[in-house]
Amino acid sequence: MSRAAPGAPSIGSSRLIEGADGRRYAFADHNCFACGGTNPIGMHLAIELGEGTASTTWVPGKDYVGWEEKVHGGLLATLLDEVMAWAPSSFDSWAVTAEISVRYRSPANPGEALTAKGWVTEHKRRIYHVRGEVRGSDGRIVAEGHGRFLGASPSVKAELKARYGMPTDVTAAGARRE
């Protein structure tokens, strides 16, 4: 099944889960380097979710540089990986990276707002094919990628929902059932 490219309307975020009944649940904070709020050296990304899509904006500080005072490529890959992993959320999927390919197109500067988007292009059962991109503040492509992501099994999904304080009947991160 294919999904629309970036630009779909928002259905939630990585910080707020809305159940099918309209009740809202706060996503329990965690220590993830990319999207968690409790990691003191983390990126603290807030991911906006759409139908098969995810996006965020991040402004890297000078602590995130690599060669020649440009943003480190590993952090750009992390940014891309994060939005790509969140993109399957509207399928009530807690996806992890199986493989990812990143192509760097342009350097990014500390202090520059970087916008990252990921979108599901195809999925079958628990395997999601996802594309993504990171753009600089002037709209240029900084990095782009594609990958395969594996959705959690039903038992692991139930464990994750319990860990993060979500009832099992609530779909993940604003998800809509198909």
Sequence and secondary structure as in RCSB ss.txt:
>XXXX:A:sequence
MSRAAPGAPSIGSSRLIEGADGRRYAFADHNCFACGGTNPIGMHLAIELGEGTASTTWVPGKDYVGWEEKVHGGL
LATLLDEVMAWAPSSFDSWAVTAEISVRYRSPANPGEALTAKGWVTEHKRRIYHVRGEVRGSDGRIVAEGHGRFL
GASPSVKAELKARYGMPTDVTAAGARRE
>XXXX:A:secstr
     S   EEEETTEEE TTS EEE      TTT SS TTS     EEETTEEEEEE   GGGB GGGSB HHH
HHHHHHHHHHHGGGGGT  EEEEEEEEEE S   TT  EEEEEEEEEEETTEEEEEEEEE TTS EEEEEEEEEE
E  HHHHHHHHHHTT  TTS GGG    
